[in-house]
């Protein structure tokens, strides 16, 4: 059997991918292992026993700060941003399916925030709120700051989805007497549902771990990234690694749940087809 000879480019890409995996999962693996240090363990190897001590220490407010409340704020903010990103991105995708005057300018204006440094956006929103006499808070100014980061990505994804979507399905539904709402509800929405879940996951993930755009806009109460940053300056125990392990596992759980829902929707769509 003839085997195709590997080219130099293949080995270069393989080496690059190996380094990428090492840089990504190497530190995560080290943090995961160190989070199981014994009660007398430190921040570095070797392990001084194995225990769940530092995971229990997470919920002692006097030891590590307000972890529970900051996690709740990040979770609620992420869900708010996710919902707004999905709805606005869907509406924008539907609107841009038809050509209208100023469409190009509006598109570039909507994605311009991607090239603006995040800290500048955060600083600007914080200053505007102060000038208006409003108190910055995670549910108002930080919410708006996060949308300037998530919406451009959501819009770009929906543009790509609708560019590949054939209008023939909708035309067939209208020919059979379906109204515009019925066509959207029973034809369009089920077909783009996996993509909408992807947009939602993207929005939640970007918001959940956003630091720079939250720094000047969160107000008096920290979100989880800000809390973790504060911990790095005053916590000298493996409880910081335990927090990293918990938040990483939570993120992976969200991703796996989203992928499971996408697979279920695609199988159901295939059966209906």
Secondary structure as GFF3:
##gff-version 3
##sequence-region A 1 273
A	DSSP	alpha_helix	8	34	.	.	.	ID=ss1
A	DSSP	alpha_helix	53	57	.	.	.	ID=ss2
A	DSSP	alpha_helix	61	64	.	.	.	ID=ss3
A	DSSP	alpha_helix	67	95	.	.	.	ID=ss4
A	DSSP	alpha_helix	103	110	.	.	.	ID=ss5
A	DSSP	three_ten_helix	112	115	.	.	.	ID=ss6
A	DSSP	alpha_helix	118	131	.	.	.	ID=ss7
A	DSSP	alpha_helix	141	163	.	.	.	ID=ss8
A	DSSP	alpha_helix	168	175	.	.	.	ID=ss9
A	DSSP	alpha_helix	180	183	.	.	.	ID=ss10
A	DSSP	pi_helix	184	188	.	.	.	ID=ss11
A	DSSP	alpha_helix	189	208	.	.	.	ID=ss12
A	DSSP	alpha_helix	212	215	.	.	.	ID=ss13
A	DSSP	alpha_helix	224	234	.	.	.	ID=ss14
A	DSSP	alpha_helix	239	272	.	.	.	ID=ss15
###
